[in-house]
Protein backbone atom coordinates (compact mmCIF):
# COMPACT_ATOMS: atom_id res chain seq x y z
CA UNK A 1 0.00 0.00 0.00
CA UNK A 2 1.28 3.46 -0.86
CA UNK A 3 2.11 5.69 2.06
CA UNK A 4 -0.72 7.83 3.40
CA UNK A 5 1.75 10.31 4.86
CA UNK A 6 1.71 12.94 2.13
CA UNK A 7 2.61 16.61 1.92
CA UNK A 8 0.08 19.31 1.22
CA UNK A 9 0.92 22.06 -1.27
CA UNK A 10 -0.42 25.54 -1.70
CA UNK A 11 -1.76 26.94 -4.99
CA UNK A 12 1.77 27.85 -6.12
CA UNK A 13 2.98 24.31 -5.49
CA UNK A 14 5.04 25.21 -2.43
CA UNK A 15 5.35 22.41 0.06
CA UNK A 16 3.28 22.76 3.23
CA UNK A 17 2.82 20.56 6.31
CA UNK A 18 2.91 16.75 5.96
CA UNK A 19 -0.49 15.07 6.28
CA UNK A 20 -1.20 11.66 7.82
CA UNK A 21 -4.35 9.85 6.71
CA UNK A 22 -6.19 8.47 9.75
CA UNK A 23 -8.91 5.88 10.22
CA UNK A 24 -10.11 6.23 13.81
CA UNK A 25 -10.95 2.68 14.90
CA UNK A 26 -12.87 3.63 18.06
CA UNK A 27 -15.47 6.38 17.91
CA UNK A 28 -18.65 6.83 19.95
CA UNK A 29 -21.53 9.04 18.81
CA UNK A 30 -24.88 9.51 20.53
CA UNK A 31 -28.00 11.64 20.89
CA UNK A 32 -28.13 12.63 24.55
CA UNK A 33 -31.81 13.63 24.36
CA UNK A 34 -33.00 10.42 22.69
CA UNK A 35 -30.66 7.64 23.86
CA UNK A 36 -30.34 6.13 27.32
CA UNK A 37 -26.70 5.91 28.49
CA UNK A 38 -26.82 4.64 32.09
CA UNK A 39 -23.01 4.51 32.38
CA UNK A 40 -22.69 8.27 31.96
CA UNK A 41 -22.80 9.31 35.61
CA UNK A 42 -23.41 12.74 37.11
CA UNK A 43 -19.71 13.51 37.42
CA UNK A 44 -19.18 13.00 33.66
CA UNK A 45 -20.48 16.46 32.73
CA UNK A 46 -18.44 16.65 29.53
CA UNK A 47 -20.27 13.62 28.11
CA UNK A 48 -23.77 14.83 28.96
CA UNK A 49 -24.54 16.21 25.52
CA UNK A 50 -25.13 15.00 21.98
CA UNK A 51 -22.04 14.05 19.97
CA UNK A 52 -22.36 13.98 16.19
CA UNK A 53 -20.15 13.20 13.24
CA UNK A 54 -19.69 16.94 12.70
CA UNK A 55 -18.41 17.24 16.27
CA UNK A 56 -15.87 14.49 15.59
CA UNK A 57 -14.63 16.23 12.46
CA UNK A 58 -14.34 19.54 14.33
CA UNK A 59 -12.36 17.83 17.09
CA UNK A 60 -9.82 16.56 14.56
CA UNK A 61 -9.69 19.91 12.79
CA UNK A 62 -8.93 21.57 16.12
CA UNK A 63 -6.21 19.09 17.08
CA UNK A 64 -3.11 20.86 15.76
CA UNK A 65 -0.41 18.23 15.25
CA UNK A 66 2.77 17.78 13.27
CA UNK A 67 2.28 16.14 10.88
CA UNK A 68 -1.31 17.21 10.38
CA UNK A 69 -3.89 14.43 10.38
CA UNK A 70 -6.65 13.89 7.88
CA UNK A 71 -9.58 11.93 9.26
CA UNK A 72 -10.83 9.85 6.33
CA UNK A 73 -13.01 7.28 8.06
CA UNK A 74 -13.81 5.60 11.33
CA UNK A 75 -15.32 2.71 13.24
CA UNK A 76 -18.45 3.40 15.25
CA UNK A 77 -18.36 1.40 18.49
CA UNK A 78 -21.53 0.67 20.44
CA UNK A 79 -22.36 2.99 23.35
CA UNK A 80 -23.69 0.48 25.90
CA UNK A 81 -27.29 1.59 25.61
CA UNK A 82 -30.03 -0.88 26.62
CA UNK A 83 -32.00 -0.17 23.43
CA UNK A 84 -30.00 -2.24 20.96
CA UNK A 85 -32.58 -2.02 18.18
CA UNK A 86 -32.58 1.78 18.24
CA UNK A 87 -28.78 1.84 18.16
CA UNK A 88 -28.75 -0.57 15.19
CA UNK A 89 -30.95 1.83 13.24
CA UNK A 90 -28.79 4.84 14.10
CA UNK A 91 -25.65 2.91 13.19
CA UNK A 92 -27.06 1.84 9.83
CA UNK A 93 -27.88 5.46 9.05
CA UNK A 94 -24.34 6.53 9.95
CA UNK A 95 -22.90 3.77 7.79
CA UNK A 96 -25.02 4.89 4.85
CA UNK A 97 -24.21 8.58 5.23
CA UNK A 98 -20.52 8.43 6.21
CA UNK A 99 -19.25 4.97 5.32
CA UNK A 100 -18.10 4.13 8.84
CA UNK A 101 -17.69 0.49 9.78
CA UNK A 102 -19.90 -0.70 12.64
CA UNK A 103 -19.05 -2.51 15.87
CA UNK A 104 -22.41 -3.18 17.53
CA UNK A 105 -23.74 -4.83 20.65
CA UNK A 106 -24.23 -8.58 20.96
CA UNK A 107 -24.16 -11.23 23.67
CA UNK A 108 -22.03 -14.11 22.48
CA UNK A 109 -23.70 -17.52 22.12
CA UNK A 110 -24.47 -20.13 19.49
CA UNK A 111 -27.73 -18.32 18.71
CA UNK A 112 -26.48 -14.76 19.09
CA UNK A 113 -27.84 -11.74 17.27
CA UNK A 114 -25.52 -10.21 14.72
CA UNK A 115 -26.79 -6.93 13.22
CA UNK A 116 -26.69 -7.01 9.44
CA UNK A 117 -24.48 -3.92 9.12
CA UNK A 118 -21.97 -5.04 11.77
CA UNK A 119 -18.34 -5.64 10.77
CA UNK A 120 -17.64 -6.43 14.43
CA UNK A 121 -19.56 -6.91 17.65
CA UNK A 122 -18.81 -6.09 21.25
CA UNK A 123 -20.13 -7.56 24.47
CA UNK A 124 -19.37 -5.19 27.32
CA UNK A 125 -17.05 -7.04 29.72
CA UNK A 126 -15.29 -4.24 31.61
CA UNK A 127 -18.14 -2.92 33.74
CA UNK A 128 -19.10 -3.96 37.25
CA UNK A 129 -22.23 -5.64 35.90
CA UNK A 130 -20.22 -8.01 33.68
CA UNK A 131 -19.87 -11.49 35.15
CA UNK A 132 -16.37 -12.54 36.13
CA UNK A 133 -14.94 -15.34 34.00
CA UNK A 134 -17.32 -14.62 31.13
CA UNK A 135 -14.55 -15.06 28.53
CA UNK A 136 -14.17 -18.73 29.45
CA UNK A 137 -17.84 -19.67 29.54
CA UNK A 138 -18.89 -22.23 26.95
CA UNK A 139 -21.59 -19.90 25.62
CA UNK A 140 -19.02 -17.16 25.04
CA UNK A 141 -16.57 -19.50 23.31
CA UNK A 142 -19.35 -20.86 21.08
CA UNK A 143 -20.23 -17.30 20.07
CA UNK A 144 -16.60 -16.46 19.37
CA UNK A 145 -16.38 -19.52 17.13
CA UNK A 146 -19.55 -18.45 15.32
CA UNK A 147 -18.13 -14.99 14.67
CA UNK A 148 -14.97 -16.56 13.28
CA UNK A 149 -17.04 -18.68 10.89
CA UNK A 150 -18.83 -15.54 9.69
CA UNK A 151 -15.61 -13.50 9.42
CA UNK A 152 -16.87 -10.93 11.92
CA UNK A 153 -14.45 -9.47 14.44
CA UNK A 154 -14.98 -9.32 18.19
CA UNK A 155 -14.00 -6.18 20.12
CA UNK A 156 -12.86 -7.23 23.59
CA UNK A 157 -13.18 -4.53 26.24
CA UNK A 158 -12.21 -6.41 29.40
CA UNK A 159 -11.10 -5.67 32.93
CA UNK A 160 -7.31 -5.66 33.18
CA UNK A 161 -7.32 -8.44 35.76
CA UNK A 162 -9.17 -10.70 33.29
CA UNK A 163 -6.69 -10.36 30.44
CA UNK A 164 -5.46 -13.90 31.17
CA UNK A 165 -9.00 -15.20 30.60
CA UNK A 166 -9.15 -13.43 27.25
CA UNK A 167 -5.79 -14.92 26.29
CA UNK A 168 -7.07 -18.41 27.03
CA UNK A 169 -10.25 -17.77 25.01
CA UNK A 170 -8.21 -16.54 22.03
CA UNK A 171 -5.92 -19.56 22.29
CA UNK A 172 -8.93 -21.90 22.26
CA UNK A 173 -10.47 -20.18 19.21
CA UNK A 174 -7.35 -19.02 17.32
CA UNK A 175 -9.29 -18.52 14.08
CA UNK A 176 -11.33 -15.70 15.65
CA UNK A 177 -10.35 -12.11 14.93
CA UNK A 178 -10.21 -10.35 18.30
CA UNK A 179 -9.46 -6.68 18.85
CA UNK A 180 -8.40 -5.74 22.36
CA UNK A 181 -9.83 -2.32 23.17
CA UNK A 182 -7.83 0.36 25.01
CA UNK A 183 -4.69 -1.74 25.58
CA UNK A 184 -6.66 -3.94 27.98
CA UNK A 185 -7.75 -0.90 30.03
CA UNK A 186 -4.28 -0.64 31.56
CA UNK A 187 -3.95 2.81 33.14
CA UNK A 188 -0.85 2.70 35.36
CA UNK A 189 2.63 1.21 35.51
CA UNK A 190 1.78 -1.49 38.05
CA UNK A 191 -1.04 -2.80 35.84
CA UNK A 192 1.21 -2.68 32.80
CA UNK A 193 3.89 -4.75 34.49
CA UNK A 194 1.41 -7.38 35.64
CA UNK A 195 -0.20 -7.53 32.18
CA UNK A 196 3.05 -8.05 30.25
CA UNK A 197 2.82 -11.89 30.20
CA UNK A 198 -0.71 -11.68 28.80
CA UNK A 199 0.36 -9.21 26.10
CA UNK A 200 3.27 -11.43 25.13
CA UNK A 201 0.95 -14.42 24.72
CA UNK A 202 -1.55 -12.38 22.72
CA UNK A 203 1.29 -11.29 20.43
CA UNK A 204 1.83 -14.93 19.42
CA UNK A 205 -1.74 -15.17 18.07
CA UNK A 206 -1.88 -13.80 14.54
CA UNK A 207 -5.58 -12.85 14.66
CA UNK A 208 -5.37 -10.63 17.75
CA UNK A 209 -5.10 -6.86 17.40
CA UNK A 210 -4.70 -4.08 19.97
CA UNK A 211 -6.16 -0.57 19.93
CA UNK A 212 -3.71 1.97 21.32
CA UNK A 213 -6.06 4.18 23.29
CA UNK A 214 -7.66 4.61 26.69
CA UNK A 215 -4.59 5.54 28.74
CA UNK A 216 -4.28 8.87 30.63
CA UNK A 217 -2.57 11.26 28.24
CA UNK A 218 -1.70 13.67 31.05
CA UNK A 219 0.67 11.09 32.52
CA UNK A 220 3.37 11.57 29.90
CA UNK A 221 5.79 9.06 31.44
CA UNK A 222 3.20 6.31 31.55
CA UNK A 223 1.86 7.17 28.08
CA UNK A 224 5.38 6.83 26.71
CA UNK A 225 5.92 3.53 28.49
CA UNK A 226 2.71 1.89 27.30
CA UNK A 227 3.24 2.99 23.69
CA UNK A 228 6.85 1.79 23.75
CA UNK A 229 5.71 -1.50 25.27
CA UNK A 230 3.06 -2.12 22.60
CA UNK A 231 5.47 -1.26 19.81
CA UNK A 232 8.09 -3.65 21.17
CA UNK A 233 5.72 -6.58 21.75
CA UNK A 234 3.37 -6.48 18.76
CA UNK A 235 4.23 -6.47 15.07
CA UNK A 236 3.39 -3.35 13.01
CA UNK A 237 0.42 -5.18 11.47
CA UNK A 238 -1.28 -5.79 14.82
CA UNK A 239 -1.71 -2.32 16.34
CA UNK A 240 -4.59 0.04 15.56
CA UNK A 241 -4.88 3.76 16.09
CA UNK A 242 -7.97 4.67 18.11
CA UNK A 243 -9.11 7.77 19.97
CA UNK A 244 -12.06 6.64 22.12
CA UNK A 245 -13.62 10.00 21.27
CA UNK A 246 -15.46 11.66 22.99
CA UNK A 247 -14.86 9.52 26.12
CA UNK A 248 -11.16 10.44 25.88
CA UNK A 249 -12.16 13.80 27.39
CA UNK A 250 -12.57 12.09 30.77
CA UNK A 251 -8.85 11.40 31.04
CA UNK A 252 -7.04 13.38 28.37
CA UNK A 253 -7.29 15.20 25.08
CA UNK A 254 -7.36 14.26 21.42
CA UNK A 255 -4.46 16.54 20.45
CA UNK A 256 -2.26 15.18 23.23
CA UNK A 257 -3.15 11.62 22.30
CA UNK A 258 -2.25 12.25 18.67
CA UNK A 259 1.10 13.78 19.60
CA UNK A 260 1.95 10.77 21.76
CA UNK A 261 1.17 8.19 19.09
CA UNK A 262 2.89 10.31 16.43
CA UNK A 263 6.05 10.00 18.49
CA UNK A 264 6.00 6.23 18.00
CA UNK A 265 4.14 5.67 14.71
CA UNK A 266 4.73 8.81 12.65
CA UNK A 267 4.21 7.87 9.01
CA UNK A 268 3.14 4.29 9.81
CA UNK A 269 0.15 3.61 7.56
CA UNK A 270 -0.42 0.21 9.10
CA UNK A 271 -1.01 1.77 12.50
CA UNK A 272 -3.03 4.79 11.41
CA UNK A 273 -5.06 3.24 8.65
CA UNK A 274 -4.39 -0.09 6.98
CA UNK A 275 -4.73 -2.42 9.97
CA UNK A 276 -8.17 -1.07 10.83
CA UNK A 277 -9.19 -1.35 7.20
CA UNK A 278 -8.06 -4.99 7.21
CA UNK A 279 -10.02 -5.80 10.38
CA UNK A 280 -13.19 -3.80 9.85
CA UNK A 281 -13.38 -3.19 6.12
CA UNK A 282 -15.25 -0.13 4.92
CA UNK A 283 -15.23 2.13 1.91
CA UNK A 284 -13.09 5.26 1.69
CA UNK A 285 -14.84 6.40 -1.43
CA UNK A 286 -18.14 6.62 0.46
CA UNK A 287 -16.83 8.78 3.30
CA UNK A 288 -18.35 12.25 3.37
CA UNK A 289 -16.51 14.03 6.16
NORUR-V903066 format. One record per residue. SS is DSSP state (alpha for helix, beta for strand, coil for the rest). PHI is phi in whole degrees, -180 to 180 (* if undefined). OMEGA is omega as a letter, one per 20 degrees, with the letter a starting at -180 (999 if undefined). Layout:
SS,PHI,OMEGA / SS,PHI,OMEGA
This chain:
coil,*,r / coil,-70,a / coil,-63,r / coil,-87,r / beta,-80,a / beta,-117,r / beta,-121,r / beta,-75,r / beta,-131,r / coil,-84,a / coil,-64,r / coil,-88,r / coil,88,r / coil,-72,a / beta,-72,r / beta,-111,a / beta,-74,r / beta,-59,a / beta,-127,r / beta,-107,r / beta,-71,a / beta,-129,r / beta,-112,a / beta,-81,a / beta,-87,r / beta,-153,a / beta,-127,r / coil,-114,r / coil,-134,r / beta,-158,r / coil,-106,a / coil,-63,a / coil,-77,a / coil,-114,a / coil,-113,r / coil,-94,r / coil,-123,a / coil,-61,a / coil,-77,r / coil,-81,a / coil,-86,a / coil,-61,a / coil,-81,r / coil,-95,a / alpha,-58,a / alpha,-66,a / alpha,-94,a / coil,-86,r / coil,-161,r / coil,-77,r / beta,-121,a / coil,-113,r / alpha,-62,r / alpha,-62,r / alpha,-64,r / alpha,-62,r / alpha,-61,r / alpha,-64,r / alpha,-63,r / alpha,-70,r / alpha,-64,a / alpha,-85,a / coil,-84,a / coil,-76,a / coil,-133,r / coil,-127,i / coil,-71,r / beta,-66,r / beta,-111,r / beta,-120,r / beta,-74,a / beta,-108,r / beta,-170,a / beta,-164,r / beta,-120,r / beta,-79,r / beta,-113,a / coil,-48,a / coil,-113,r / coil,54,r / coil,-99,a / coil,-71,a / coil,-94,a / alpha,-65,a / alpha,-63,r / alpha,-63,r / alpha,-65,r / alpha,-58,a / alpha,-66,r / alpha,-63,r / alpha,-66,r / alpha,-62,r / alpha,-67,r / alpha,-65,r / alpha,-62,a / alpha,-69,a / alpha,-84,a / alpha,-121,r / coil,79,r / coil,-67,r / beta,-79,a / beta,-118,r / beta,-119,a / beta,-114,a / beta,-75,r / coil,-161,r / coil,-106,a / coil,-68,r / coil,-172,r / coil,-64,a / coil,-113,a / coil,-71,r / coil,-81,r / coil,-133,a / coil,-55,a / coil,-59,a / coil,-90,a / beta,-79,r / beta,-91,r / beta,-155,r / beta,-130,r / beta,-140,r / coil,-106,a / coil,-66,a / beta,-123,a / coil,-105,a / coil,-94,a / coil,-65,a / coil,-80,a / coil,-73,a / coil,-73,r / coil,-65,r / coil,80,a / alpha,-57,a / alpha,-62,a / alpha,-106,r / coil,-71,a / alpha,-59,a / alpha,-59,r / alpha,-63,a / alpha,-64,r / alpha,-63,r / alpha,-67,r / alpha,-64,r / alpha,-66,r / alpha,-64,r / alpha,-61,r / alpha,-62,r / alpha,-64,a / coil,-95,r / coil,59,r / coil,-115,a / beta,-78,r / beta,-118,r / beta,-88,a / beta,-104,r / coil,-110,a / beta,-118,r / coil,-68,a / alpha,-55,a / alpha,-70,r / alpha,-109,r / alpha,-60,r / alpha,-61,r / alpha,-63,r / alpha,-64,r / alpha,-57,a / alpha,-64,r / alpha,-65,r / alpha,-67,r / alpha,-69,r / alpha,-75,r / coil,-122,a / coil,-67,r / coil,-78,a / coil,-77,r / coil,-88,a / beta,-122,r / beta,-113,r / beta,-81,a / alpha,-77,r / alpha,53,r / alpha,49,r / alpha,69,a / alpha,60,r / coil,-76,a / coil,-127,r / coil,-152,a / alpha,-65,r / alpha,-64,r / alpha,-63,a / alpha,-62,a / alpha,-63,a / alpha,-71,a / alpha,-88,a / alpha,-55,r / alpha,-59,r / alpha,-66,r / alpha,-62,a / alpha,-65,r / alpha,-71,r / alpha,-62,a / coil,-66,r / coil,-82,a / coil,-100,a / coil,-70,a / coil,-103,r / beta,-107,r / beta,-122,a / beta,-132,r / beta,-88,r / beta,-89,a / coil,-169,r / coil,89,a / coil,-90,a / coil,-70,a / coil,-71,r / coil,-71,r / coil,-87,a / alpha,-61,a / alpha,-64,r / alpha,-68,r / alpha,-59,r / alpha,-63,a / alpha,-68,a / alpha,-73,r / alpha,-67,r / alpha,-62,r / alpha,-64,a / alpha,-64,a / alpha,-67,a / alpha,-80,a / alpha,-90,a / coil,-103,r / coil,-70,a / coil,-61,a / coil,-86,a / coil,-117,a / beta,-112,a / beta,-121,r / beta,-73,r / coil,-151,a / coil,-108,a / coil,63,r / beta,-76,j / coil,-93,a / alpha,-63,r / alpha,-55,a / alpha,-66,r / alpha,-74,a / coil,-139,a / coil,177,a / coil,-135,a / alpha,-65,a / alpha,-62,r / alpha,-65,r / alpha,-62,r / alpha,-63,r / alpha,-64,r / alpha,-65,a / alpha,-71,r / alpha,-61,r / alpha,-60,a / alpha,-105,a / alpha,-130,r / coil,-56,r / coil,82,a / coil,-89,a / alpha,-66,r / alpha,-58,a / alpha,-65,a / alpha,-82,a / alpha,-151,a / alpha,-66,a / alpha,-64,r / alpha,-66,r / alpha,-63,r / alpha,-67,a / alpha,-77,a / alpha,-105,a / coil,70,a / coil,119,a / coil,-142,r / alpha,-56,a / alpha,-66,a / alpha,-96,a / coil,-71,r / coil,-128,a / coil,-88,999
